[in-house]
């Protein structure tokens, strides 16, 4: 997996704010957590805004520009100067990247001992492989799994084994952007219904997130629900009347419905 900003460099970690992969030159460690330089500025901007209302920011899981929420019970209070104090939320930690090549080779050559499972953090499964290694069945399964890892695309492997999990989603984790990131990942893997479900959750958590409506509309349009897509684009545009991408996509949906003049109007607006 390569760095988002520098494709020629290998990624060494994940920004806990946007959930993207970066090289060591792009990551900055703050209170034991890794942020990309772009997101770090957003973090401080949101911290300043939070300070105005004397509410500390609690950064939940990786996912995007809206991944903050206020909490008075789970975070520290602000300092006397009005500056917010970041919560030491245990859900955010540096996620070590796993190598597809390493996992594959371990499965092929040492799968009978379950080393590929231990490497991928599947300790329980690794123990089972060790217990039954004398049967040689784990060796066969490990070999097959190792081959399957190597045949995965980098993105698919990263999604399965390197994507930061969204933990304890509920009262303490109102992270709409994390669901948008998950939805986008599922969309790329052609899991369209799963993506829509994640966008639905993002909208439930943040009804004013224009990207969630836009992304959900894009999938609906591709699935043939053109009117449903238009409804989502309408909502995105109502949130941001200058959202050019939503106008363009709405134009595509109108074109698919045969509303050519409406499509032209949206393209002109774009």
C-alpha positions as a Markdown table, in Angstrom:
| # | Residue | x | y | z |
|---|---|---|---|---|
| 1 | Unk | 0.0 | 0.0 | 0.0 |
| 2 | Unk | 1.4 | 3.3 | -1.1 |
| 3 | Unk | 1.2 | 6.8 | 0.4 |
| 4 | Unk | -1.9 | 8.8 | -0.6 |
| 5 | Unk | 0.2 | 11.9 | -1.2 |
| 6 | Unk | 3.4 | 10.2 | -2.5 |
| 7 | Unk | 2.5 | 7.2 | -4.6 |
| 8 | Unk | 6.1 | 6.4 | -5.1 |
| 9 | Unk | 6.6 | 5.9 | -1.3 |
| 10 | Unk | 5.4 | 3.0 | 0.9 |
| 11 | Unk | 2.7 | 3.9 | 3.5 |
| 12 | Unk | 3.7 | 3.3 | 7.1 |
| 13 | Unk | 0.6 | 4.2 | 8.9 |
| 14 | Unk | -3.0 | 5.5 | 8.8 |
| 15 | Unk | -4.3 | 9.0 | 9.7 |
| 16 | Unk | -6.8 | 8.5 | 12.5 |
| 17 | Unk | -8.8 | 11.4 | 11.2 |
| 18 | Unk | -9.3 | 10.7 | 7.5 |
| 19 | Unk | -8.5 | 7.0 | 7.5 |
| 20 | Unk | -6.1 | 7.2 | 4.6 |
| 21 | Unk | -2.6 | 5.7 | 4.2 |
| 22 | Unk | 0.5 | 7.9 | 4.4 |
| 23 | Unk | 4.3 | 7.7 | 4.4 |
| 24 | Unk | 6.4 | 8.8 | 7.3 |
| 25 | Unk | 6.9 | 12.2 | 5.8 |
| 26 | Unk | 3.2 | 12.9 | 5.8 |
| 27 | Unk | 2.3 | 11.7 | 9.3 |
| 28 | Unk | 2.6 | 13.7 | 12.5 |
| 29 | Unk | 2.2 | 12.1 | 15.9 |
| 30 | Unk | 0.0 | 14.0 | 18.4 |
| 31 | Unk | -0.6 | 12.5 | 21.8 |
| 32 | Unk | 0.3 | 9.0 | 20.6 |
| 33 | Unk | -2.0 | 9.2 | 17.5 |
| 34 | Unk | -1.0 | 9.7 | 13.9 |
| 35 | Unk | -2.5 | 12.5 | 11.8 |
| 36 | Unk | -1.7 | 13.5 | 8.2 |
| 37 | Unk | -0.5 | 17.1 | 8.0 |
| 38 | Unk | -3.7 | 18.2 | 6.2 |
| 39 | Unk | -6.0 | 16.8 | 8.8 |
| 40 | Unk | -3.9 | 18.1 | 11.6 |
| 41 | Unk | -4.8 | 21.7 | 10.6 |
| 42 | Unk | -8.5 | 20.7 | 10.6 |
| 43 | Unk | -8.1 | 19.2 | 14.0 |
| 44 | Unk | -6.7 | 22.4 | 15.5 |
| 45 | Unk | -9.4 | 24.5 | 13.7 |
| 46 | Unk | -12.1 | 22.4 | 15.2 |
| 47 | Unk | -10.4 | 22.5 | 18.5 |
| 48 | Unk | -10.5 | 26.3 | 18.4 |
| 49 | Unk | -14.2 | 26.3 | 17.5 |
| 50 | Unk | -14.9 | 23.9 | 20.3 |
| 51 | Unk | -13.0 | 26.1 | 22.7 |
| 52 | Unk | -15.4 | 28.9 | 22.0 |
| 53 | Unk | -18.2 | 26.9 | 23.6 |
| 54 | Unk | -16.0 | 25.5 | 26.3 |
| 55 | Unk | -16.7 | 22.0 | 25.0 |
| 56 | Unk | -13.7 | 19.7 | 24.4 |
| 57 | Unk | -13.4 | 17.8 | 21.2 |
| 58 | Unk | -13.5 | 14.0 | 21.3 |
| 59 | Unk | -12.0 | 12.5 | 18.1 |
| 60 | Unk | -13.5 | 9.2 | 17.5 |
| 61 | Unk | -12.3 | 6.9 | 14.7 |
| 62 | Unk | -10.8 | 7.5 | 11.3 |
| 63 | Unk | -13.1 | 8.6 | 8.5 |
| 64 | Unk | -13.0 | 12.2 | 7.4 |
| 65 | Unk | -13.5 | 15.9 | 8.0 |
| 66 | Unk | -16.5 | 15.6 | 10.2 |
| 67 | Unk | -15.1 | 13.0 | 12.7 |
| 68 | Unk | -15.5 | 15.0 | 15.8 |
| 69 | Unk | -18.2 | 15.1 | 18.5 |
| 70 | Unk | -18.7 | 16.9 | 21.8 |
| 71 | Unk | -18.7 | 15.0 | 25.0 |
| 72 | Unk | -18.7 | 16.2 | 28.5 |
| 73 | Unk | -18.5 | 12.9 | 30.2 |
| 74 | Unk | -15.8 | 11.0 | 28.3 |
| 75 | Unk | -13.3 | 13.8 | 27.8 |
| 76 | Unk | -11.2 | 16.3 | 29.8 |
| 77 | Unk | -12.5 | 19.7 | 30.6 |
| 78 | Unk | -11.1 | 22.7 | 28.9 |
| 79 | Unk | -8.2 | 24.6 | 30.3 |
| 80 | Unk | -8.7 | 27.9 | 32.1 |
| 81 | Unk | -7.6 | 29.7 | 28.9 |
| 82 | Unk | -10.5 | 28.3 | 27.0 |
| 83 | Unk | -8.3 | 26.1 | 24.9 |
| 84 | Unk | -9.8 | 22.6 | 24.5 |
| 85 | Unk | -8.1 | 19.5 | 26.0 |
| 86 | Unk | -8.0 | 16.5 | 23.7 |
| 87 | Unk | -9.6 | 13.4 | 25.0 |
| 88 | Unk | -7.4 | 10.3 | 25.5 |
| 89 | Unk | -10.0 | 8.2 | 23.7 |
| 90 | Unk | -8.8 | 4.6 | 23.7 |
| 91 | Unk | -10.5 | 3.9 | 20.4 |
| 92 | Unk | -7.9 | 5.8 | 18.4 |
| 93 | Unk | -4.5 | 4.2 | 18.1 |
| 94 | Unk | -2.0 | 3.9 | 15.4 |
| 95 | Unk | -3.0 | 1.0 | 13.2 |
| 96 | Unk | 0.1 | -0.9 | 12.0 |
| 97 | Unk | 0.0 | -1.7 | 8.3 |
| 98 | Unk | 0.0 | -5.4 | 7.3 |
| 99 | Unk | 1.9 | -6.5 | 4.2 |
| 100 | Unk | 0.0 | -8.5 | 1.7 |
| 101 | Unk | 3.2 | -10.2 | 0.5 |
| 102 | Unk | 4.2 | -11.1 | 4.1 |
| 103 | Unk | 0.8 | -12.5 | 5.0 |
| 104 | Unk | 0.7 | -14.5 | 1.7 |
| 105 | Unk | 4.2 | -16.0 | 2.1 |
| 106 | Unk | 3.6 | -16.9 | 5.8 |
| 107 | Unk | 0.3 | -18.7 | 4.8 |
| 108 | Unk | 2.0 | -20.6 | 2.0 |
| 109 | Unk | 5.1 | -21.7 | 3.8 |
| 110 | Unk | 4.2 | -21.6 | 7.5 |
| 111 | Unk | 0.4 | -21.8 | 7.3 |
| 112 | Unk | 0.4 | -25.1 | 9.2 |
| 113 | Unk | 1.7 | -23.2 | 12.3 |
| 114 | Unk | -0.9 | -20.4 | 11.8 |
| 115 | Unk | 1.8 | -17.7 | 11.6 |
| 116 | Unk | -0.1 | -15.8 | 9.0 |
| 117 | Unk | -3.0 | -15.7 | 11.4 |
| 118 | Unk | -0.9 | -14.4 | 14.2 |
| 119 | Unk | 0.6 | -11.8 | 11.8 |
| 120 | Unk | -2.8 | -10.6 | 10.8 |
| 121 | Unk | -3.9 | -10.3 | 14.4 |
| 122 | Unk | -6.2 | -13.4 | 14.3 |
| 123 | Unk | -4.6 | -14.9 | 17.5 |
| 124 | Unk | -7.5 | -17.3 | 18.2 |
| 125 | Unk | -7.4 | -18.8 | 14.8 |
| 126 | Unk | -3.6 | -19.0 | 14.9 |
| 127 | Unk | -3.9 | -21.0 | 18.2 |
| 128 | Unk | -6.3 | -23.4 | 16.5 |
| 129 | Unk | -3.9 | -23.9 | 13.6 |
| 130 | Unk | -1.1 | -24.7 | 16.1 |
| 131 | Unk | -3.3 | -27.2 | 18.0 |
| 132 | Unk | -4.2 | -29.1 | 14.8 |
| 133 | Unk | -1.0 | -28.7 | 12.9 |
| 134 | Unk | -0.2 | -32.4 | 13.3 |
| 135 | Unk | -3.1 | -33.2 | 11.0 |
| 136 | Unk | -1.6 | -31.1 | 8.2 |
| 137 | Unk | -5.1 | -29.7 | 7.5 |
| 138 | Unk | -4.0 | -26.2 | 8.6 |
| 139 | Unk | -1.1 | -26.5 | 6.2 |
| 140 | Unk | -3.4 | -27.0 | 3.3 |
| 141 | Unk | -5.8 | -24.3 | 4.5 |
| 142 | Unk | -2.9 | -21.9 | 5.1 |
| 143 | Unk | -1.5 | -22.5 | 1.6 |
| 144 | Unk | -4.9 | -21.7 | 0.1 |
| 145 | Unk | -5.3 | -18.6 | 2.2 |
| 146 | Unk | -1.8 | -17.4 | 1.4 |
| 147 | Unk | -2.5 | -17.7 | -2.3 |
| 148 | Unk | -5.8 | -15.8 | -1.8 |
| 149 | Unk | -4.0 | -13.0 | 0.0 |
| 150 | Unk | -1.6 | -12.6 | -2.9 |
| 151 | Unk | -4.4 | -12.6 | -5.4 |
| 152 | Unk | -6.2 | -9.8 | -3.6 |
| 153 | Unk | -5.8 | -6.3 | -4.9 |
| 154 | Unk | -3.9 | -4.0 | -2.5 |
| 155 | Unk | -7.1 | -2.1 | -1.8 |
| 156 | Unk | -9.1 | -5.2 | -1.0 |
| 157 | Unk | -6.4 | -6.5 | 1.3 |
| 158 | Unk | -6.1 | -3.1 | 3.0 |
| 159 | Unk | -9.9 | -2.9 | 3.5 |
| 160 | Unk | -10.0 | -6.3 | 5.0 |
| 161 | Unk | -6.9 | -6.3 | 7.2 |
| 162 | Unk | -5.7 | -2.7 | 7.5 |
| 163 | Unk | -8.8 | -0.5 | 7.7 |
| 164 | Unk | -9.3 | 0.9 | 11.2 |
| 165 | Unk | -12.5 | -0.6 | 12.7 |
| 166 | Unk | -15.4 | 1.6 | 13.8 |
| 167 | Unk | -15.7 | 0.5 | 17.4 |
| 168 | Unk | -18.5 | 0.9 | 19.9 |
| 169 | Unk | -20.7 | 2.8 | 17.4 |
| 170 | Unk | -23.4 | 4.4 | 19.5 |
| 171 | Unk | -23.7 | 7.1 | 22.1 |
| 172 | Unk | -20.0 | 7.7 | 22.3 |
| 173 | Unk | -19.2 | 7.6 | 18.6 |
| 174 | Unk | -21.2 | 9.9 | 16.4 |
| 175 | Unk | -18.8 | 9.7 | 13.5 |
| 176 | Unk | -20.7 | 10.2 | 10.3 |
| 177 | Unk | -17.5 | 10.6 | 8.2 |
| 178 | Unk | -16.3 | 7.1 | 9.3 |
| 179 | Unk | -19.4 | 5.6 | 7.8 |
| 180 | Unk | -18.9 | 7.7 | 4.6 |
| 181 | Unk | -15.3 | 6.3 | 4.3 |
| 182 | Unk | -16.7 | 2.7 | 4.8 |
| 183 | Unk | -19.4 | 3.3 | 2.3 |
| 184 | Unk | -16.9 | 4.6 | -0.3 |
| 185 | Unk | -14.7 | 1.6 | 0.3 |
| 186 | Unk | -17.6 | -0.8 | -0.1 |
| 187 | Unk | -18.6 | 1.1 | -3.3 |
| 188 | Unk | -15.2 | 0.4 | -4.8 |
| 189 | Unk | -15.6 | -3.2 | -4.0 |
| 190 | Unk | -19.0 | -3.2 | -5.7 |
| 191 | Unk | -20.9 | -3.9 | -2.4 |
| 192 | Unk | -23.5 | -1.3 | -3.3 |
| 193 | Unk | -26.1 | -2.2 | -0.8 |
| 194 | Unk | -23.6 | -2.3 | 2.0 |
| 195 | Unk | -22.4 | 1.2 | 0.9 |
| 196 | Unk | -25.9 | 2.5 | 0.9 |
| 197 | Unk | -26.5 | 1.2 | 4.4 |
| 198 | Unk | -23.3 | 3.0 | 5.5 |
| 199 | Unk | -24.4 | 6.2 | 3.9 |
| 200 | Unk | -27.8 | 5.9 | 5.5 |
| 201 | Unk | -26.1 | 5.6 | 8.9 |
| 202 | Unk | -24.0 | 8.6 | 8.1 |
| 203 | Unk | -27.1 | 10.7 | 7.2 |
| 204 | Unk | -28.8 | 9.5 | 10.4 |
| 205 | Unk | -25.8 | 10.7 | 12.5 |
| 206 | Unk | -25.4 | 13.9 | 10.5 |
| 207 | Unk | -28.4 | 15.0 | 8.4 |
| 208 | Unk | -26.5 | 17.9 | 7.1 |
| 209 | Unk | -23.6 | 16.0 | 5.5 |
| 210 | Unk | -23.8 | 16.8 | 1.8 |
| 211 | Unk | -21.3 | 14.2 | 0.8 |
| 212 | Unk | -23.3 | 11.4 | 2.2 |
| 213 | Unk | -26.3 | 12.4 | 0.1 |
| 214 | Unk | -24.2 | 12.9 | -2.9 |
| 215 | Unk | -22.4 | 9.6 | -2.6 |
| 216 | Unk | -25.7 | 7.7 | -1.9 |
| 217 | Unk | -27.3 | 9.4 | -4.9 |
| 218 | Unk | -24.4 | 8.3 | -7.1 |
| 219 | Unk | -24.9 | 4.7 | -6.2 |
| 220 | Unk | -28.7 | 5.0 | -6.7 |
| 221 | Unk | -28.2 | 6.4 | -10.1 |
| 222 | Unk | -25.9 | 3.6 | -11.1 |
| 223 | Unk | -28.4 | 1.0 | -9.8 |
| 224 | Unk | -31.2 | 2.6 | -11.9 |
| 225 | Unk | -33.0 | 4.5 | -9.1 |
| 226 | Unk | -32.6 | 7.8 | -11.0 |
| 227 | Unk | -35.5 | 9.5 | -9.1 |
| 228 | Unk | -34.0 | 8.4 | -5.8 |
| 229 | Unk | -30.7 | 9.8 | -6.9 |
| 230 | Unk | -32.2 | 13.1 | -7.8 |
| 231 | Unk | -33.9 | 13.3 | -4.4 |
| 232 | Unk | -30.5 | 12.8 | -2.7 |
| 233 | Unk | -28.8 | 15.4 | -5.0 |
| 234 | Unk | -31.6 | 17.8 | -4.2 |
| 235 | Unk | -30.9 | 17.4 | -0.5 |
| 236 | Unk | -27.2 | 17.9 | -1.0 |
| 237 | Unk | -27.8 | 21.1 | -3.0 |
| 238 | Unk | -30.2 | 22.4 | -0.3 |
| 239 | Unk | -27.4 | 22.0 | 2.2 |
| 240 | Unk | -24.9 | 23.6 | -0.1 |
| 241 | Unk | -26.4 | 25.6 | -3.1 |
| 242 | Unk | -22.9 | 25.9 | -4.6 |
| 243 | Unk | -22.2 | 22.2 | -4.7 |
| 244 | Unk | -21.1 | 21.8 | -8.3 |
| 245 | Unk | -20.6 | 18.1 | -8.2 |
| 246 | Unk | -24.1 | 17.5 | -7.0 |
| 247 | Unk | -25.5 | 19.6 | -9.8 |
| 248 | Unk | -23.4 | 17.7 | -12.3 |
| 249 | Unk | -24.5 | 14.3 | -11.0 |
| 250 | Unk | -28.1 | 15.4 | -10.8 |
| 251 | Unk | -27.8 | 16.4 | -14.4 |
| 252 | Unk | -26.7 | 12.9 | -15.2 |
| 253 | Unk | -29.7 | 11.4 | -13.3 |
| 254 | Unk | -32.1 | 13.7 | -15.1 |
| 255 | Unk | -30.5 | 12.7 | -18.5 |
| 256 | Unk | -31.1 | 9.1 | -17.6 |
| 257 | Unk | -34.8 | 9.9 | -16.9 |
| 258 | Unk | -35.1 | 11.6 | -20.3 |
| 259 | Unk | -35.4 | 15.1 | -18.8 |
| 260 | Unk | -32.8 | 16.6 | -21.2 |
| 261 | Unk | -33.6 | 20.2 | -20.6 |
| 262 | Unk | -33.4 | 19.7 | -16.8 |
| 263 | Unk | -30.0 | 18.0 | -17.3 |
| 264 | Unk | -28.8 | 20.9 | -19.4 |
| 265 | Unk | -29.9 | 23.4 | -16.7 |
| 266 | Unk | -27.9 | 21.4 | -14.1 |
| 267 | Unk | -24.8 | 21.2 | -16.4 |
| 268 | Unk | -25.0 | 25.0 | -16.9 |
| 269 | Unk | -25.3 | 25.5 | -13.2 |
| 270 | Unk | -22.2 | 23.3 | -12.7 |
